[in-house]
């Protein structure tokens, strides 16, 4: 029954609505606040410095750039522009996929412009106005209907060397992460992984073409535009696989500086675990070598 | 303690308290944002805002949840409890910045409404690893919102202390949701184990503090009073209670505080009508039993707050036999005057 009541607890009593707190309480709380301040400083420092490095992508927010080149509507809206000369003095080209404003693709908007002007823009030389975003050697142009993005349309025939150079690469299994290129190449940091999954799904469902980002062990990246077997959009089909490791089985076709992956169906996309794969490889390696 | 409602009943201690909250938040944000900009300069403004506010909100939540058990363990922490609701509202505002910008960043300008997008973008509800973690954060934010808007005493009185307290106990559900939100979100993205380690240390600290403080309460509640006569139980001797102080006894699941003042003993219910504070740990100040949590006051003879206040608690009968105090745990209706016993 005996309960120890310290002298201090008996003598001093804290009441919040009084002007001041007893000195013993003030001294104690000062020490606590000092400890909390140290914790605040320590945690802010540790958490800030422990974050993954953000990508070097760039989104020229608020800055409009005019781009002149040949517009292609398939396999996704893009504009092929001259990008200087290579080391042999030949003209080199850059294909810039188009995306819409916000979380929207450019297909609908470009179709609206064609309907309004009663003209097909496919394989026409255009001057487009939009916002550039770029990273890792890839460039994308955001076009917004409110900016009246089509400035000039040339009626002249496009030179044959400007048509896409198509090369069949064969059918492969490729491991990577399905991303929305708009966020990945510069609008958001991070633009990949679980933290960005909802946004990536919303962008892809809004019409931004899904891409497969692939990194090898040396950290080198490659990107594959994902379409259906006949080139149709497969934005809906990839919804459940976005922003997680997947392995796709697809026919790969190179169009200039982009590779398009023609995926037969949803069944050709499988979830993939790097951890399980490494474990399985280790088991295989051990089975083959450990007994030697 | 106030007889009418004001947005904030400012006093010197509240101003100091809020000033410190503000200063600590600014220090945290400056260090986090400054170091991120220096060592990770590719960060975007939106990400900086989302991350600095989220980490600050989680830190504030841990501090808030630790105050209750700390006060049970050591009364010197009580100044932290007095204005805890301002800390809670601050935490909600910081969390709202995180949640609000998260929804704007990830769900606006799409082909559906942002709130529909929040629940229908990632539909892997059947998978633990791929669970839509943003929905968890949204529900936690909703709980914090309800707590923040009802934090004023106006709502405490209108909802009744029991409903109000029950609502505010949902903070523990919100805490679990936040832990899951972090574990299934950023922890799966970041590769540095320091994030999961800090979260683990925080959760373990809170659990241990609550268990220790709870075990102290249980010990007090489980004291068995063997000697009984005519409905009275022998609880302690007169010398066990300090002048103007009380001892709390749990008899037949009733927590009762026995106060000693000016040669008399009084027994009232231990639970303050304001926020269930332990009146038995209070003190008699200016002739009134004063709650240690927020300073609510009651007269010892009838358990009523002095006019114009209207709070009332139950009173009980006491008897003295030699130096022993005997207590009848059957309560009188709240506010019933009892003469107390002279010793």
HADDOCK unambig.tbl for C-alpha pairs under 7 A between the chains (distance, minus, plus):
assign (segid A and resid 1 and name CA) (segid B and resid 236 and name CA) 6.94 0.50 0.50
assign (segid A and resid 2 and name CA) (segid B and resid 240 and name CA) 6.89 0.50 0.50
assign (segid A and resid 14 and name CA) (segid B and resid 292 and name CA) 6.77 0.50 0.50
assign (segid A and resid 15 and name CA) (segid B and resid 292 and name CA) 6.67 0.50 0.50
assign (segid A and resid 15 and name CA) (segid B and resid 294 and name CA) 6.80 0.50 0.50
assign (segid A and resid 15 and name CA) (segid B and resid 295 and name CA) 5.36 0.50 0.50
assign (segid A and resid 16 and name CA) (segid B and resid 13 and name CA) 6.69 0.50 0.50
assign (segid A and resid 16 and name CA) (segid B and resid 79 and name CA) 6.73 0.50 0.50
assign (segid A and resid 16 and name CA) (segid B and resid 82 and name CA) 5.79 0.50 0.50
assign (segid A and resid 16 and name CA) (segid B and resid 294 and name CA) 6.02 0.50 0.50
assign (segid A and resid 16 and name CA) (segid B and resid 295 and name CA) 6.36 0.50 0.50
assign (segid A and resid 17 and name CA) (segid B and resid 11 and name CA) 6.58 0.50 0.50
assign (segid A and resid 17 and name CA) (segid B and resid 295 and name CA) 6.86 0.50 0.50
assign (segid A and resid 19 and name CA) (segid B and resid 12 and name CA) 5.72 0.50 0.50
assign (segid A and resid 19 and name CA) (segid B and resid 13 and name CA) 6.56 0.50 0.50
assign (segid A and resid 20 and name CA) (segid B and resid 13 and name CA) 6.60 0.50 0.50
assign (segid A and resid 25 and name CA) (segid B and resid 76 and name CA) 5.41 0.50 0.50
assign (segid A and resid 28 and name CA) (segid B and resid 76 and name CA) 6.59 0.50 0.50
assign (segid A and resid 29 and name CA) (segid B and resid 77 and name CA) 6.83 0.50 0.50
assign (segid A and resid 37 and name CA) (segid B and resid 24 and name CA) 6.91 0.50 0.50
assign (segid A and resid 40 and name CA) (segid B and resid 28 and name CA) 5.93 0.50 0.50
assign (segid A and resid 41 and name CA) (segid B and resid 28 and name CA) 6.30 0.50 0.50
assign (segid A and resid 44 and name CA) (segid B and resid 28 and name CA) 5.64 0.50 0.50
assign (segid A and resid 44 and name CA) (segid B and resid 31 and name CA) 5.89 0.50 0.50
assign (segid A and resid 44 and name CA) (segid B and resid 32 and name CA) 4.84 0.50 0.50
assign (segid A and resid 45 and name CA) (segid B and resid 31 and name CA) 6.42 0.50 0.50
assign (segid A and resid 45 and name CA) (segid B and resid 32 and name CA) 6.08 0.50 0.50
assign (segid A and resid 45 and name CA) (segid B and resid 35 and name CA) 6.94 0.50 0.50
assign (segid A and resid 48 and name CA) (segid B and resid 32 and name CA) 5.20 0.50 0.50
assign (segid A and resid 48 and name CA) (segid B and resid 35 and name CA) 6.06 0.50 0.50
assign (segid A and resid 48 and name CA) (segid B and resid 36 and name CA) 5.34 0.50 0.50
assign (segid A and resid 49 and name CA) (segid B and resid 35 and name CA) 6.82 0.50 0.50
assign (segid A and resid 49 and name CA) (segid B and resid 36 and name CA) 6.66 0.50 0.50
assign (segid A and resid 50 and name CA) (segid B and resid 192 and name CA) 6.25 0.50 0.50
assign (segid A and resid 51 and name CA) (segid B and resid 190 and name CA) 6.70 0.50 0.50
assign (segid A and resid 52 and name CA) (segid B and resid 190 and name CA) 6.07 0.50 0.50
assign (segid A and resid 53 and name CA) (segid B and resid 40 and name CA) 6.03 0.50 0.50
assign (segid A and resid 54 and name CA) (segid B and resid 40 and name CA) 6.67 0.50 0.50
assign (segid A and resid 54 and name CA) (segid B and resid 42 and name CA) 5.66 0.50 0.50
assign (segid A and resid 54 and name CA) (segid B and resid 43 and name CA) 6.00 0.50 0.50
assign (segid A and resid 55 and name CA) (segid B and resid 42 and name CA) 6.60 0.50 0.50
assign (segid A and resid 56 and name CA) (segid B and resid 42 and name CA) 6.12 0.50 0.50
assign (segid A and resid 102 and name CA) (segid B and resid 109 and name CA) 4.86 0.50 0.50
assign (segid A and resid 102 and name CA) (segid B and resid 110 and name CA) 6.44 0.50 0.50
assign (segid A and resid 103 and name CA) (segid B and resid 109 and name CA) 5.61 0.50 0.50
assign (segid A and resid 103 and name CA) (segid B and resid 110 and name CA) 4.67 0.50 0.50
assign (segid A and resid 104 and name CA) (segid B and resid 110 and name CA) 6.49 0.50 0.50
assign (segid A and resid 189 and name CA) (segid B and resid 43 and name CA) 6.47 0.50 0.50
assign (segid A and resid 189 and name CA) (segid B and resid 44 and name CA) 6.47 0.50 0.50
assign (segid A and resid 189 and name CA) (segid B and resid 47 and name CA) 6.77 0.50 0.50
assign (segid A and resid 193 and name CA) (segid B and resid 189 and name CA) 6.05 0.50 0.50
assign (segid A and resid 194 and name CA) (segid B and resid 185 and name CA) 6.28 0.50 0.50
assign (segid A and resid 194 and name CA) (segid B and resid 188 and name CA) 6.64 0.50 0.50
assign (segid A and resid 194 and name CA) (segid B and resid 189 and name CA) 6.02 0.50 0.50
assign (segid A and resid 195 and name CA) (segid B and resid 185 and name CA) 5.52 0.50 0.50
assign (segid A and resid 195 and name CA) (segid B and resid 186 and name CA) 5.88 0.50 0.50
assign (segid A and resid 195 and name CA) (segid B and resid 189 and name CA) 6.46 0.50 0.50
assign (segid A and resid 198 and name CA) (segid B and resid 106 and name CA) 6.57 0.50 0.50
assign (segid A and resid 198 and name CA) (segid B and resid 121 and name CA) 5.29 0.50 0.50
assign (segid A and resid 198 and name CA) (segid B and resid 122 and name CA) 5.60 0.50 0.50
assign (segid A and resid 199 and name CA) (segid B and resid 106 and name CA) 4.49 0.50 0.50
assign (segid A and resid 199 and name CA) (segid B and resid 107 and name CA) 6.16 0.50 0.50
assign (segid A and resid 201 and name CA) (segid B and resid 121 and name CA) 5.81 0.50 0.50
assign (segid A and resid 202 and name CA) (segid B and resid 107 and name CA) 6.98 0.50 0.50
assign (segid A and resid 202 and name CA) (segid B and resid 110 and name CA) 6.22 0.50 0.50
assign (segid A and resid 202 and name CA) (segid B and resid 121 and name CA) 6.05 0.50 0.50
assign (segid A and resid 203 and name CA) (segid B and resid 110 and name CA) 6.72 0.50 0.50
assign (segid A and resid 206 and name CA) (segid B and resid 110 and name CA) 6.08 0.50 0.50
assign (segid A and resid 206 and name CA) (segid B and resid 111 and name CA) 5.35 0.50 0.50
